[in-house]
Amino acid sequence: MKIRKIIIIAFAGLLLLGSDEAFSQRHKVENLPTYDLQPRRYGFILAMTRMDFRIKPISNLNTKMFTALQTKDISADSAMLMSVNSAPTFGFTVGIVGIQRLGKFFDLQLIPSLTFGERYLDYRILKFRNGGQDSINFRKNVPSTFVQFPLTVRYKSLRLNNFASYIIGGVSYNLDLASQAKKSTDQGQIQVKLYKHDVSLELGFGFDFYFEWFKLGTELKMSYGLFDMLKRDDNIYTDGIESMKSKVFQFSLTFE
């Protein structure tokens, strides 16, 4: 099932939980009954991320010819890029949670965090050398270390005993500390470089569980980058791509 369908189902469930009918069940003893009434709350987050790219190839991808200088690490007289795809990998995130209460159903949350991970780009290349041709597959890794500042608004349901649900939406500023954009090109191997700054849209849903001494939140969030992150370096790995934007799915645990 696609992630958008999951969010739609979760939103419908959120509305159901927020209705008066949801409280027709037998009432149980509530843990931390006044916790959400505090104007500010703090905690920390541990998360697993699935990091990916949204890639748009150039319109003339299968007709553009690249020279020997643009393909120097595959020893070709010339070459054509047949396809390029992103291979997602998993990373992890740690961060600090800060929440400002806006009202009965709304919170504003800022979660400065640090994310480690890498992504791969898989290329299928048709290379020409000494009058012959050969189809090869080539992979480039793109490591990233992000400092992120997601600012989101949370719309939450009424509590059902020691359980509540919510949806979130907002934006995030992302700074890639591993960016190689300003470094000179390695003459021995062509690197795929990303720019340092990005802004992404954030959308997700989650569930809160109230225990005697703390509140545990589980959340699934997707993040779509707005900027083209790829630096063009006049080579077959970058100049065959019109735009390359970040796409991240995150499953997190928050402790307050």
Secondary structure, 3 states (H helix, E strand, C coil): CCHHHHHHHHHHHHHHHHCHHHHHCCCCCCCCCCHHHCCEEEEEEEEEEEEEEEEEECCCCCCCEEECHHHHHHCCCEEEEEEEEEECEEEEEEEEEEEEECCCCEEEEECCEEEEEEEEEEEEEEEEECCEEEEEEEEEEEEEEEEEEEEEEEEECCCECCEEEEEEEEEEEEEECCCCCCCCCCCCCCCCCECCEEEEEEEEEEEEEECCCCEEEEEEEEEEECCCCECCCCCCCCCCEEEEEEEEEEEEEEEC
